[in-house]
Amino acid sequence: MSASHVPPRLEIRNLVRRFDGQTVVDHVSLSIAPGQVTCLLGPSGCGKSTTLRMIAGVDTQDEGTIHVDGSLVCDTVFRIPPERRSIGLMFQDFALFPHMSVGENVSFGLRTSASEKRATATRLLDRVGLAHYIDFYPHHLSGGEQQRVALARAMAPEPKIMLMDEPFSGLDNRLRDGIRDETLDLLKEAGAAVLLVTHEPEEAMRMADEIALMRDGRIVQQGAPYNIFNAPADKGAMAFFSDINVLRSRVQGALTETPFGQFMAPGVADGTEVDIVFRPQHVGIDFDRGGKGPHPTVIAGTPARGVVRRARFMGSESLVEFLMDHDQQVLKATVPNVFLPKVGTPMWLTLRRDRCFVFPANP
């Protein structure tokens, strides 16, 4: 079979799950190649974990199909049991068996001889830097070390697919990055298709080859992290990744009028309310010069004046809030390093017009 015709390692098509008449997962489709990491990202309650449970086989879909390497694993009639799906599971609560040694935890469930089990445990523990703990018990290990043992245990059966549900959220921030990177290196080396559930955009951006942004049971946008961040599908998708500013306006002749000049709204009917949405880092700040600001430019548009309402240093940048002259709206701007103007200082703001998005206003 040529490379162009190799089926995805995991493919789900139009999965639907309902509880008490309410649709929790609504026609979700995903395709993940060997060695690829896809993050299912969204707020709590949007259907992420339910999707994972259906793929794992611990819950059954009401509609749709699940395929592994091109072969049907499950539809609404045919169903391969969970233990025969070659799918590994990692959760926030990794639940090592306290009465078993580290090595016994790793090899638990393997149907091989005792010597082969120990050899497998030794190899995997060595890969995560814990081979010297093989005869210790879980209570001797730190949280990060227990997480790595759980990873080794999940990898022992050599699963084709690894499902991970918020697996790092219980770890200390200083440990998290290193353990995440180690985990992904191991999974990619093994050629596993990885589906990671998280509600943290930064984690998804750091780990994923592809992000599927989920809301109210549906995937609203899917693509590479760079594309998801820089070409959001709607205001909600944009707001999920960062703070946003919003200007409300009305379309007339495919244009909207704002204190920052006109914005184009091609194809939008006259009279339609729209939101011009932009991130704080794309707001430019200039000083007031006797009531005058900078000249308009093609890139920055028309400046608008406001006064400083609050300024805070956030560690690597400063966040400055402005009360705008034209309507007393509060707009936020971020500035690298330390920039803490006094409250009440008049300043002029400009917007990176190429980083502003025009979306239909919410009803």
C-alpha positions as CSV (number, residue, x, y, z in Angstrom):
1,M,0.0,0.0,0.0
2,S,1.5,3.4,-1.0
3,A,2.1,6.0,1.6
4,S,-0.7,8.1,0.2
5,H,-3.2,5.3,0.8
6,V,-2.2,4.3,4.3
7,P,-5.3,4.6,6.5
8,P,-5.2,6.7,9.6
9,R,-4.3,4.9,12.8
10,L,-7.5,6.1,14.4
11,E,-10.6,7.4,12.6
12,I,-13.9,8.3,14.1
13,R,-16.8,9.2,11.9
14,N,-19.9,11.2,13.0
15,L,-19.9,10.0,16.6
16,V,-23.1,10.9,18.5
17,R,-23.9,10.3,22.2
18,R,-27.1,11.2,24.0
19,F,-28.0,11.1,27.6
20,D,-31.7,11.6,28.7
21,G,-32.5,13.1,25.3
22,Q,-29.7,15.6,25.4
23,T,-27.0,15.4,22.7
24,V,-23.6,15.5,24.5
25,V,-21.4,14.5,21.5
26,D,-22.8,15.8,18.2
27,H,-21.4,14.2,15.0
28,V,-17.7,14.4,15.9
29,S,-15.2,13.2,13.3
30,L,-11.5,12.9,13.7
31,S,-8.6,11.3,11.9
32,I,-5.2,10.7,13.5
33,A,-2.1,9.2,11.8
34,P,0.6,7.1,13.5
35,G,2.9,9.3,15.6
36,Q,0.5,12.2,15.5
37,V,-0.7,14.0,18.6
38,T,-4.2,15.6,18.4
39,C,-5.6,17.6,21.3
40,L,-9.3,17.6,21.9
41,L,-9.6,21.1,23.5
42,G,-12.6,22.7,25.1
43,P,-14.3,23.8,28.3
44,S,-15.5,21.4,30.9
45,G,-18.7,19.6,29.9
46,C,-18.3,20.1,26.1
47,G,-18.1,16.3,25.4
48,K,-14.4,15.7,25.3
49,S,-14.2,12.9,27.9
50,T,-17.4,11.2,26.6
51,T,-15.7,11.1,23.1
52,L,-12.6,9.4,24.7
53,R,-14.8,6.9,26.5
54,M,-16.5,5.8,23.3
55,I,-13.2,5.3,21.5
56,A,-11.9,3.3,24.5
57,G,-15.0,1.1,24.4
58,V,-16.2,1.9,28.0
59,D,-19.2,3.8,26.5
60,T,-21.2,3.1,23.4
61,Q,-22.1,5.6,20.7
62,D,-25.7,6.2,19.6
63,E,-24.5,6.9,16.0
64,G,-21.2,6.8,14.1
65,T,-18.3,4.5,13.6
66,I,-14.7,4.0,15.0
67,H,-11.9,2.5,12.9
68,V,-8.3,1.5,13.7
69,D,-5.9,1.1,10.8
70,G,-8.8,1.1,8.4
71,S,-10.7,-1.7,10.2
72,L,-14.1,-1.2,11.9
73,V,-13.8,-1.5,15.7
74,C,-17.3,-0.3,16.6
75,D,-20.6,0.9,15.2
76,T,-24.1,0.7,16.7
77,V,-24.3,-3.1,16.1
78,F,-20.8,-4.5,15.8
79,R,-18.4,-4.0,18.8
80,I,-14.9,-5.2,19.5
81,P,-14.4,-5.4,23.3
82,P,-12.2,-2.7,24.9
83,E,-9.3,-5.1,25.8
84,R,-8.9,-6.1,22.1
85,R,-8.8,-2.6,20.6
86,S,-5.1,-2.0,21.1
87,I,-5.8,1.3,22.9
88,G,-3.9,2.6,25.9
89,L,-5.4,4.9,28.5
90,M,-3.9,7.6,30.7
91,F,-5.9,9.7,33.1
92,Q,-5.3,12.4,35.7
93,D,-5.9,9.8,38.3
94,F,-3.3,7.3,37.2
95,A,-4.2,4.9,40.1
96,L,-1.1,2.7,40.5
97,F,-1.8,-0.5,42.5
98,P,-0.3,0.3,46.0
99,H,0.3,-3.4,46.9
100,M,2.3,-4.0,43.8
101,S,5.9,-3.0,43.1
102,V,6.7,-0.5,40.3
103,G,7.8,-3.3,38.0
104,E,4.6,-5.3,38.7
105,N,2.5,-2.2,38.0
106,V,4.1,-1.8,34.7
107,S,3.8,-5.4,33.6
108,F,0.2,-5.8,35.0
109,G,-2.0,-7.3,32.3
110,L,0.7,-8.7,30.1
111,R,0.2,-12.3,29.1
112,T,3.8,-13.5,29.1
113,S,6.2,-15.3,31.4
114,A,7.4,-13.7,34.6
115,S,10.9,-13.2,33.1
116,E,9.5,-11.6,30.0
117,K,7.3,-9.3,32.2
118,R,10.3,-8.1,34.1
119,A,12.3,-7.6,31.0
120,T,9.5,-5.4,29.5
121,A,9.1,-3.5,32.8
122,T,12.9,-2.9,33.0
123,R,13.1,-1.7,29.4
124,L,10.2,0.8,29.7
125,L,11.2,2.0,33.2
126,D,14.7,2.6,31.8
127,R,13.1,4.7,29.0
128,V,11.4,6.9,31.5
129,G,14.5,7.1,33.8
130,L,13.1,4.9,36.6
131,A,14.6,1.4,36.1
132,H,16.3,1.7,39.6
133,Y,12.8,1.9,41.2
134,I,11.6,-1.4,39.7
135,D,11.3,-3.2,43.1
136,F,10.1,-0.1,45.0
137,Y,6.4,0.6,45.8
138,P,4.4,3.6,44.5
139,H,4.3,5.3,47.9
140,H,8.1,5.7,47.6
141,L,7.8,7.8,44.5
142,S,6.9,11.4,43.9
143,G,3.9,12.5,41.9
144,G,6.0,13.0,38.8
145,E,7.7,9.7,39.1
146,Q,4.3,7.9,39.6
147,Q,3.1,9.6,36.4
148,R,6.0,8.2,34.5
149,V,5.3,4.7,35.9
150,A,1.7,5.1,34.7
151,L,3.0,6.0,31.2
152,A,5.3,2.9,31.2
153,R,2.3,0.8,32.2
154,A,0.1,2.2,29.5
155,M,2.9,1.6,26.9
156,A,3.6,-2.0,28.0
157,P,1.0,-3.7,25.7
158,E,2.4,-1.6,22.8
159,P,-1.0,0.1,22.0
160,K,-1.6,1.5,18.5
161,I,-3.5,4.4,20.1
162,M,-3.0,6.3,23.3
163,L,-6.0,8.2,24.9
164,M,-5.0,10.7,27.5
165,D,-7.6,12.6,29.6
166,E,-6.1,15.6,31.4
167,P,-3.1,13.4,32.4
168,F,-0.8,16.2,33.6
169,S,-3.2,18.5,35.4
170,G,-2.3,17.1,38.8
171,L,1.4,17.8,38.5
172,D,3.4,20.7,39.8
173,N,3.9,23.3,37.1
174,R,7.7,23.0,37.3
175,L,7.5,19.2,36.6
176,R,4.8,19.4,34.0
177,D,6.7,20.6,31.0
178,G,9.5,18.1,31.3
179,I,7.2,15.1,31.9
180,R,4.9,16.2,29.0
181,D,7.9,16.3,26.6
182,E,9.2,13.0,27.8
183,T,5.8,11.4,27.3
184,L,5.4,12.7,23.8
185,D,8.9,11.6,22.8
186,L,8.1,8.1,23.9
187,L,4.7,7.9,22.2
188,K,6.0,9.3,18.9
189,E,8.9,6.8,18.9
190,A,6.4,4.0,19.3
191,G,4.3,5.3,16.4
192,A,1.1,5.6,18.6
193,A,-1.7,7.8,17.5
194,V,-2.3,10.1,20.5
195,L,-5.6,11.8,21.4
196,L,-5.2,14.1,24.3
197,V,-8.1,15.8,26.1
198,T,-7.4,19.1,27.8
199,H,-9.2,22.3,28.7
200,E,-5.9,24.3,28.8
201,P,-5.0,26.1,25.5
202,E,-1.3,26.4,26.4
203,E,-1.0,22.7,26.9
204,A,-2.7,22.0,23.6
205,M,-0.5,24.5,21.8
206,R,2.6,23.0,23.4
207,M,1.8,19.4,22.7
208,A,-0.4,19.1,19.6
209,D,0.3,18.5,16.0
210,E,-3.3,19.3,15.5
211,I,-6.0,20.8,17.7
212,A,-9.7,20.1,17.5
213,L,-11.6,22.8,19.4
214,M,-14.8,21.5,20.9
215,R,-17.9,23.4,22.1
216,D,-21.3,22.1,23.1
217,G,-20.6,18.6,21.7
218,R,-19.3,19.8,18.3
219,I,-15.9,20.4,16.8
220,V,-16.0,24.0,15.8
221,Q,-12.5,24.3,14.4
222,Q,-9.7,21.9,13.6
223,G,-6.1,22.4,12.4
224,A,-2.5,23.1,13.3
225,P,-2.0,25.2,16.5
226,Y,-0.6,28.2,14.5
227,N,-3.7,28.2,12.2
228,I,-6.2,27.8,15.0
229,F,-4.7,30.7,16.9
230,N,-4.1,33.1,14.0
231,A,-7.3,32.3,12.0
232,P,-10.0,31.7,14.5
233,A,-13.4,30.5,13.3
234,D,-15.4,32.8,15.5
235,K,-15.2,35.1,18.5
236,G,-15.5,32.2,20.9
237,A,-12.6,30.3,19.3
238,M,-10.5,33.5,19.6
239,A,-11.4,34.1,23.2
240,F,-10.6,30.6,24.2
241,F,-6.9,31.1,23.6
242,S,-6.4,34.6,25.0
243,D,-8.0,37.8,26.3
244,I,-9.8,39.7,23.6
245,N,-11.1,43.2,23.0
246,V,-14.4,43.7,21.2
247,L,-15.8,46.8,19.3
248,R,-19.4,46.5,18.3
249,S,-20.4,48.2,15.0
250,R,-23.0,48.0,12.2
251,V,-22.4,47.3,8.6
252,Q,-23.2,49.8,5.9
253,G,-22.0,49.3,2.3
254,A,-19.7,46.4,3.4
255,L,-17.9,48.7,5.8
256,T,-18.2,49.3,9.6
257,E,-17.4,52.7,11.2
258,T,-15.5,52.7,14.5
259,P,-13.4,55.2,16.5
260,F,-10.4,53.4,15.0
261,G,-11.6,54.0,11.4
262,Q,-13.4,51.8,9.0
263,F,-13.2,48.0,8.8
264,M,-14.2,45.9,5.8
265,A,-17.1,43.4,6.2
266,P,-17.5,41.9,2.7
267,G,-20.6,39.8,2.1
268,V,-22.3,41.0,5.2
269,A,-25.8,42.5,4.8
270,D,-26.3,46.2,5.5
271,G,-27.6,46.8,9.0
272,T,-26.0,43.7,10.5
273,E,-24.3,44.1,13.8
274,V,-20.7,42.8,13.9
275,D,-17.9,42.6,16.4
276,I,-14.4,43.7,15.6
277,V,-12.3,41.5,17.7
278,F,-8.6,41.9,18.5
279,R,-6.1,40.7,21.1
280,P,-4.4,43.0,23.7
281,Q,-0.9,42.3,22.2
282,H,-2.1,43.9,18.9
283,V,-2.9,47.2,20.4
284,G,-0.3,49.9,19.9
285,I,0.2,52.7,22.5
286,D,1.4,56.2,21.8
287,F,1.8,59.3,24.0
288,D,-0.6,62.3,24.0
289,R,1.0,65.4,22.6
290,G,-1.2,68.3,23.6
291,G,-4.4,66.5,22.7
292,K,-3.0,65.1,19.5
293,G,-1.9,61.5,18.7
294,P,0.0,59.8,15.8
295,H,-1.1,60.2,12.2
296,P,-3.3,57.5,10.7
297,T,-1.5,54.7,8.7
298,V,-2.6,51.9,6.5
299,I,-1.3,49.3,9.0
300,A,-2.4,50.9,12.3
301,G,-5.5,52.8,11.1
302,T,-6.9,55.8,12.9
303,P,-5.7,56.4,16.6
304,A,-8.3,56.8,19.3
305,R,-7.7,58.4,22.7
306,G,-8.2,56.9,26.2
307,V,-6.9,57.3,29.7
308,V,-5.1,54.7,31.8
309,R,-7.5,52.9,34.2
310,R,-5.1,50.3,35.6
311,A,-1.6,49.0,34.9
312,R,-0.1,45.8,36.2
313,F,3.2,44.0,35.6
314,M,2.5,40.3,34.8
315,G,6.1,38.9,34.9
316,S,7.1,39.0,31.2
317,E,4.7,41.8,30.1
318,S,2.6,44.6,31.4
319,L,-1.2,44.8,31.1
320,V,-2.6,48.3,30.7
321,E,-6.4,49.0,30.7
322,F,-7.7,52.1,29.1
323,L,-11.0,53.9,29.5
324,M,-11.7,55.2,26.0
325,D,-12.9,58.8,25.4
326,H,-15.5,58.0,22.8
327,D,-17.7,55.7,24.8
328,Q,-16.0,54.9,28.1
329,Q,-15.4,51.3,26.9
330,V,-12.5,49.5,28.6
331,L,-9.8,48.2,26.2
332,K,-6.7,46.2,27.2
333,A,-3.2,46.4,25.8
334,T,-0.1,44.3,26.6
335,V,3.4,45.6,26.4
336,P,6.6,43.5,26.7
337,N,8.6,44.1,29.8
338,V,7.8,46.9,32.3
339,F,5.4,49.7,31.3
340,L,3.3,51.1,34.1
341,P,1.9,54.6,33.2
342,K,0.0,56.4,36.0
343,V,-3.7,56.1,36.3
344,G,-5.4,58.9,34.4
345,T,-2.6,59.4,31.9
346,P,-4.1,60.2,28.4
347,M,-2.7,58.0,25.6
348,W,-3.5,57.1,22.1
349,L,-4.3,53.6,20.9
350,T,-3.9,52.0,17.5
351,L,-4.9,48.6,16.2
352,R,-2.9,46.2,14.1
353,R,-5.6,46.0,11.4
354,D,-4.2,42.8,9.9
355,R,-4.8,41.2,13.3
356,C,-8.4,42.3,13.7
357,F,-11.3,40.0,12.9
358,V,-14.8,40.9,12.0
359,F,-17.4,38.3,13.2
360,P,-21.2,38.5,13.3
361,A,-22.3,39.8,16.7
362,N,-24.0,37.4,19.1
363,P,-27.8,37.5,19.0
